[in-house]
Amino acid sequence: MRMDKLEWTALEYEEKERNSDWFWALGIIVVTSSLTAIIYKNYFFAVLLILSGVLLGFFAKKKPDVVSYEINAKGLRIRSRLYPFTNIKSFWIQESHPEDAKSKDILFIESERVFMPILAIPIDDTLGENIKFIMLDQNIPEKPMKEHVSEKIMESLGF
């Protein structure tokens, strides 16, 4: 069967607005935990905490990139990386909640990767049926999936 490609773009992650209080809290937590590590003579851990805090602050300020997605005859392409259909174990499309205006449909892909085997990809409401048709046509099973608990926790903390 000849398949046309399906293309869309989405933000890398949902941008959160963080005020100065968030950064003050981060700084206080990093400084106090680092001082505690120094008091207990765990200098390596203190340096690790300071480095982690600086990096966390840096990434909190970073604007999300726009990521391009494409499903073509070979598989799913995210930016320049191709996930061939043969490497996709299963998929699931989680529809957005009508009462939540911010929520979007999410395409979950279970790949054969060892690190982060489940990918969560935001999609437009109009693409769900087309993606489902393509995946089922490629004999990829539909398997219910949802966001990991850690994602929910990080979201509630403002990440």
C-alpha positions in Angstrom: 0.0 0.0 0.0 1.3 3.5 -0.9 1.3 5.8 2.1 1.6 9.5 2.0 3.7 11.0 4.8 2.1 12.7 7.8 3.9 15.7 9.2 3.4 17.9 12.3 5.4 20.0 14.7 5.1 20.5 18.5 7.0 22.1 21.3 9.7 20.0 22.9 7.9 20.4 26.2 5.2 22.6 27.7 6.8 25.9 28.8 6.1 26.9 32.4 6.3 30.4 33.6 8.5 30.6 36.7 8.6 33.7 38.8 11.6 34.8 41.0 10.2 33.0 44.0 10.7 29.6 42.3 14.4 30.5 41.6 14.8 31.8 45.2 13.4 28.5 46.5 15.8 26.5 44.3 18.7 28.6 45.5 17.8 28.1 49.2 17.4 24.4 48.8 20.7 24.0 46.9 22.7 26.2 49.4 21.3 24.5 52.5 21.7 21.0 51.2 25.2 21.8 50.0 26.1 23.3 53.4 24.7 20.2 55.1 26.9 18.0 52.8 30.0 20.1 53.7 29.2 19.8 57.4 29.2 16.0 57.0 32.4 16.3 55.0 30.8 14.9 51.9 32.5 17.5 49.5 31.8 15.6 46.3 28.1 15.5 47.1 28.1 19.2 47.9 29.7 20.0 44.5 27.3 17.7 42.8 24.3 19.5 44.4 25.6 22.9 43.4 26.2 21.8 39.8 22.8 20.2 39.7 21.2 23.4 41.0 22.9 25.5 38.5 22.0 23.2 35.6 18.4 23.0 36.8 18.2 26.8 36.9 19.7 27.0 33.4 17.2 24.5 31.9 14.3 26.2 33.7 15.1 29.4 31.8 15.6 27.6 28.4 12.8 28.1 25.9 11.5 24.8 24.3 12.5 24.0 20.7 9.9 23.2 18.0 10.3 19.5 17.1 9.3 18.2 13.7 7.6 14.8 13.5 6.9 12.7 10.4 5.3 9.3 9.7 6.4 8.0 6.3 6.7 4.6 4.6 9.8 3.8 6.6 8.6 4.7 10.1 8.4 7.5 12.6 10.9 10.3 12.3 11.5 12.6 15.3 13.8 15.5 14.2 16.4 13.5 12.2 16.1 10.2 14.1 14.1 7.5 12.4 12.2 4.8 14.3 11.5 2.1 11.8 8.1 0.4 12.0 10.0 -2.9 12.8 11.4 -1.3 16.0 8.0 -0.1 17.3 6.5 -2.7 19.6 3.1 -0.9 20.2 1.3 2.4 20.2 -1.5 4.2 22.0 -3.3 7.5 21.4 -4.5 9.2 24.5 -7.2 11.7 23.7 -7.3 15.1 25.4 -9.8 15.9 28.1 -12.5 18.2 26.7 -12.8 20.1 30.1 -9.0 20.9 30.1 -8.3 23.5 27.3 -4.5 23.0 27.7 -4.5 19.2 27.2 -3.5 17.8 23.9 -3.8 14.3 22.4 -0.6 12.3 23.0 0.8 9.5 20.9 2.7 6.9 23.0 5.2 4.7 21.2 6.8 1.7 22.8 10.1 1.1 21.0 12.9 -1.4 21.4 15.2 1.2 23.0 16.6 0.2 26.4 16.8 3.7 27.7 13.4 5.5 27.7 11.5 2.8 25.7 8.2 4.7 25.8 8.0 8.0 23.9 5.2 10.5 24.5 4.6 12.7 21.5 2.0 15.5 21.4 -0.3 15.4 18.4 -3.1 17.6 17.0 -6.6 16.4 17.6 -7.1 15.9 13.9 -4.2 13.4 13.5 -5.2 10.7 15.8 -7.4 8.7 13.4 -4.8 8.9 10.6 -2.0 7.8 12.9 -4.0 4.9 14.2 -4.9 3.8 10.7 -1.2 3.9 9.6 0.1 2.0 12.7 -2.6 -0.7 12.5 -1.8 -1.0 8.7 1.8 -1.6 9.6 0.7 -4.4 12.0 1.7 -2.5 15.1 -0.5 -3.5 18.0 -2.5 -0.9 20.0 -1.7 -1.2 23.7 -3.0 1.1 26.4 -0.2 3.3 27.9 -0.1 6.4 30.0 2.3 9.0 31.3 4.7 7.7 33.9 4.1 8.8 37.5 7.4 10.6 37.6 6.1 12.8 34.8 3.1 13.8 36.8 5.2 14.5 39.9 7.6 16.7 37.9 4.7 18.6 36.3 3.2 19.3 39.7 6.6 20.6 40.9 6.7 23.1 38.0 9.0 21.3 35.6 
